[in-house]
């Protein structure tokens, strides 16, 4: 790769579909690869046993709590990066990235300690006693990959904000290929490797995340971006930038932790419904991952572009931009969902389960699809709020939506259980609440500079 010398004003975004897609499509490809990776992981475990497939749902959601905490920091980094890019101050990128790396490593090691020492106490009280030893053994291995994941995310945040999202796919493809390879070798013990079963998936993921981290920083180096922006030279503490990142990041990190903790509570409630319900719910997690690739890509694009426009002083263009991105997200998500609903049998056959599994799973996928439609628009508006830097508002919206979600979930999981598909309709309730509140806030104009 050769260095590309772009003037600073090239970092200013435009409000048109070409600009939106130039940022979103590389992110889409980058998100698609790890989601396919998670799908393959679940397929391997499905062929190992139904219990392993079900346990992957609980452990996967637990790990996701800390993974999305990193995503919260990642979103804050994108917001800060983009604000400086929009105001023609790309010289600050080197300091922003350095402080993001410092903060992310501190956060990762704190979460590792929580998983090793506090999680066993909590899980022992609420998890299925038979599944508990396997789940905790897996998590203690899996969490070791967190520092690598966070550094990987920091590199990606820089690539997106500097309008170099075309490079994202490289790190994700390499990570995914190695994860699939290590899954095959370590779960089943192929080519002389130990057959580690369920724990093999954890070791495979840690190794792949380490490789992905190395690759993304190699890309930054070989593309000339490291030299152009003078990156990774000084990691000294910078109070001003760190405070700015933490101010935006803390509410987002807390928001994502609360959100995924409630999803973990949902999965733990599902444990009471037996291995079949757990296994089906884990496949629904894969549905969210696959059908949501466009949603999360356009959500990240919205965060980046809204922040960039505000940095340019073009606040009047924010709402038209969010509407345009919402339409793209809705349309492409609808295509993914249509495919899953036209031929759901093809999807469920991948997991090597029986006809009863498929029959029940199809009912659930119909309900989940409706929730995904609402998510495709709601997530865009929620990330528009993130892009304004008003992350305390994000947190407040999340708390309200979670309260509604958990009330609904508790009623239909504990007090009046009807079926698994009815239980999964809680996603419709959650994203509907998010859509109403976040769009109302954006249209109110309270986020504008004059309202600060």
N, C-alpha and C positions, 0 to 999 in steps of 0.2 A: 504494500500500500504506500502511496505517496502523500505528502502533506498537502492539504487543500487550504490555500490562504484566502479566506473569505473576509471581507470588511465587516466591521461590527454591525452596520445597519442591516446586514443579511440575517441577523438574529431576530429581527422584528417580524412577527407573524402577520399574515393578511387574513381577512375574513372572507374566504372563498373555499369551495369544495376541494380544489386542487391542493391548497395548503393543508386542509384538514386531513385529506387522505394521505398526503406525503408524510405526515406525522403518524397517523393512526394505523396504516397498513403494515409498516414494519413492526409496530408494537403488536399488532394482531398476530403476525407470524411468530413473533417472539413468545407470545402467550400461548399460542397453539401448541408449540413444541413441548413445553413442560406438562400441559394438560394431556396431550397424547401419551406422555411419559407416565403420568399418574394413572391413566387408563390402562396402559400395558402392565403397570405394577399391580393394579387390581385384578386384571385378567390372570396374571401369574398366580396370585394368591387365591383367586377363585378356583383355579385348577388344583391348588394345594389342598384346600378344604373350604367348606362353607363357613366354618368358625373363623378361619384366618381372614376370609373376605369381610366378615362382620366386624372383627376386631380392628381391621384396617380403618373402618369408619370412625370408631371412637378415637384411636391413636392419631389418625390423620387430622381430625378436627382439633384435638389438643395441640398438635404441632402447628396447625394453621393459626391458632391464637397468637403464637409468638412470631410466626412468619408474617402475618398481617400487621403485627405491631411494627415490624420492620418496613412493611409497605406504608404504614402511616408516616414513618420517618422519611421514607422514599418520596412520598407525596409532598411533604413539607420541603424537602430538598429541591424537588422540581419547582415548587412555588417560588422559593427564594432565588434559585438559578434563573428562572424565567423573568422574575421581576427585574433583576439586574440586567438581563439580556435586553429586555424591552426598553430599558433606560440607557442603553449603550455603554454599560459598564461591565464588560466581560472580563476585565482584569481581576474582578473579585472571584471569578470561578475557582481559582487555585485555592483560595482561602476557604471558600464554601465547601469544596470537596474534602479538604483536609479536616475541617471541623466535623463534617458529616461522618467521616471514617472514625474519628475519635469517639463521637457520641454513639455510633452504631456498635462498636466493639464493647464499650461499657455496658450498653443495653443487653447485648448478646450474652455476655458472661453473667450478668445478673439473672437472666432467664434460665441459663444452664443450672445455676445454683438452686433456683426455685424448683426446677424439674427434678433434680437429684434428691433434694432434701425435704421439700414441702409437698410436692405432688403425690408421693407414695402414701402420705398420711391422709390426704383428701380422697384419693382414688380408692383406698381401702374401705372407706366409709360408704361410697356410693356405687362403685363398680360391681359387676357380676363377680362373685368370689372365684368362680372357675376361670374366668377370663383375666382376672387381675394380674397374676404373675406374668403371663405372656405379654400383656399390655404394658406393664411397667418396665419389663426387660427391654422391650422394643423402644420405648420412649427415652430411656436413659442413653441408648446408643444414638437414636435419631436426633436428639437435641444438640449433639456435638457439632452437627453441621450448621448450626445457626450463625456463628461468626462468618463463615464462608458465604452463606446466603445473604447476609446483610451487606458485606463488602461487594458482592455481585450486584445487589440492588443499588448501592451507591454509584457504582460505575455506570449502570444503566440510567440512573437519574440524570447524570451529567450528559450522557449521549442524547437523551430526549430533549433536554433543555437547550443544548447547543445545536439543535436541529440536525443531529447526526444519527437519528433513530434507525437509518438503514443498516447500521453496524450491529444493531441489537441481535439480529438473527444468528450471528456467528456464535456467540457465547451460549445461547439457548440450544442451538442444534448440537453443539459439542457436548454440553451437559446432558442433554436428553439421550444421545446415543450411548454415552458411557453408563448412564443410569440403567438403560435397558440391558446393556451387555452385562453389567454387574448383577442386575436382578436375576438374569438367566443363570449366571455362573454360581451365585451365592445362595439363591433360594433352593435350587435343585441339586447343587453340587456337581456341576459339569466340568469336564476337562481337568480333573484333579483338584478342583476347589472344594472346600468343605460344604456339605449340605446344611446350611444354617436355617432353612425354613423361613418362618416369619421374620426372625431377626436379620436374615439375609437381605431383606428389602430395606431395612434401616441402614445397614452398613453400605449397601449400594448407593443409597441416596446421599449419605455423607461424603463418600468418595466422589460422586458426581458433582456435588455442590462445590467441593474444593477445586476440582478441575475447571468448573464453570467460572469461578472467581478468578483463577489464574488467566483464563482465556480472555475475559472481558478487559482486564488491565493490559494484557498483551496487545489487544486490539487498539486500546487508547494510545499505547506506545507506538506501535507500528504504523498507525494511521497518521501520525504526526501531530495528533491532538495534544499529547503530553507536552511536546515542545512548544506548540503554538500558544497554549494557555498557561505554560510553565507549571504544570501540575505535579503533585507528589514530591515536592522539594522541601517543604517546611510544614511540619505537623505541630508546631507550637500552638498552645492554647490562644485563641483569639476571642476575647470576651464579647465584643460587639456582634460578630457573626454567629458565635455559638448561642448567644442570647436570642438572636433573631430566629435561628433554626429551632431552638427549643420552644420558643414562644408559640410558633406555628405547629411544631411537631407534637408537643405534649398532649393537647386536646385530641389530636388525630390518633395518636398511639392509644390513648385511653379509650377513645371511641371504638377503634377496631378490636381492642381486647374485650371490651364489654360485649360487642356484637358477637364475636366468635365464642365467648364464654357461654352466652345464652344458647348458641348452636350446640356447644358441647353438652349443655344441660338437656337439650332436646334429644341428642343421641344417647345420653345416659338413660333417659326415660324410655327410649326405644328398646334399650337392653332388656327391659322387663317384658317386652313382647316377643322375645325369643330370637334364635339365630336367623330365621327367615327375614324378619322385619329389619334386623341389623344389616344383613347382607343387601337387601333391597335398598335400604337407605344409603349404604355406601355407594351403590351404583348411581343413586340420585345425586350424590356429591360429584360424581363424574359427569353427570348431565349438566350440572351447574357450571362445571369447568369448561366443557366443550361448547355448550350453547352460549356461554358467557364470554367467549374470547373477544367477540366484537364489542360487547358491552364494556369490558374492562379496558380495552384499547381506546375506545372513544372517550371513556371517562378520564383516563390519563391525559388524552389529547385536550380535553376540555379544561382540566386543571392547568395544564401548561399554557394554553392559548389565552385563557381568561387572565391569568397572572401577567402574561406578556403584554396584553392589551392595556391592562391597568398601568403597567410600567411605562407604556407609551403615552399614557394620558387619554386613551380612547375608550373611556368608560361607556359611551353611548353605543358602542359596537358590541358590547358584551352579550346582551339579551338576544339580538339577532344571531350571534355566533352560537349560543347555547341551543337555540331552536334548530339551527341547521345541523348541528352535531346530533341532537336528539333524533332527528329524522333518519340520519344515516344509521345510528345505533339501532333504532326500532326496525328499520327495513332489513338490515343484515341479520339481526337476531331472529327475526321472523322466518327468514329462509332456513336458518339452522334448526329452529324448532319444528318447522314444517317437515324437514327431512326426518327428524327423529320420530315424529308422530305418524308419518306415512309408512315407515318401515321399522317400528320399534322392535320387532322380533329379531331383526339382524343385529341390533345393538345388544339385546339381552343374551343372545346365543353366544356372544364372545366370552361370557363369564363361566361357561360350562355347567350351568345349573339346570334343574329339571323344569317341566312344564308349569308346575304350580308356581314356581318362582317367577317365570315369565308372565303368567296370567295376572298375578298380583302386581308385578312391577309395571305393567302397561297401564293399569288403573292409576298408579301413582304418577307416572310420567305425564299423563294428561293434565293433572292438577298442577304439577310443577311447571308445566309449560305456560300456564296462565300467569303464574307468579313471575316467570322470566320475562314475559311481555311488559309487565309493570316495571320490573327491574331495569329493562333496557332504556327506559326513559328516566326513571327515578335516579339511577346512579349518575346520569349525566348532570342533572340539576344539583345533586348532592356535591359532585366534584366541582361544579361551578362555584358553590359556596366555598369550597376548599381553595380554589384559585383566587378568591378575593382576599384570602388571608384571615378570614373571620372564622378560625377553626373552633373557637369557643361556641359559636353558633352550631357548627357541625356536631359537637359533643351534645349540646342541648337537644337538637333534633333526634340524635341517636337514642338518647335516654328515654325520650317520650315514645319513640317508635318501639323500643325494646320493651317498655312497660306494657304497651298494647299487645305486642307479640307474645310475651311470656304469659300474660293473662289468658289469651286465646289458647296458647299451647297447653298450659296447665289444665284448662277446662277439658280440652278434647283428648288429652293424654292420660289424665288421672281421674277426673270427675265424671266424664261422659265420653269414654272412648268408643268410637263407632268403627273406624277402620284406619289403616295406615294412610290411605289417600286423603282422608279428611284431616288427619293430623298434619300432613304436609301442606295443606291449604294455608297454614300459618305464614308461608312465604308471600302469598298474595296480600295478606293483611299487613305484613311488615313493609313491603315495598310500596304498597298503596299509601301508607302513612308517610313514608319518606318523600314520595312524590308530591303529595299535597303540601307538606310543610316547607320543603326546600324550594319549590317553585314559587310559593307565596312569598318567601323571604326575598328571593331574587327580584321578583316583580315589585316588591315594596321599595326597592332602591336604598334600603338602609345600609347597604354595604359600600355605597359610593363615598368618595373622599370627603365630600361636603358634609356627610353624615357622621364622620369620624369624631 
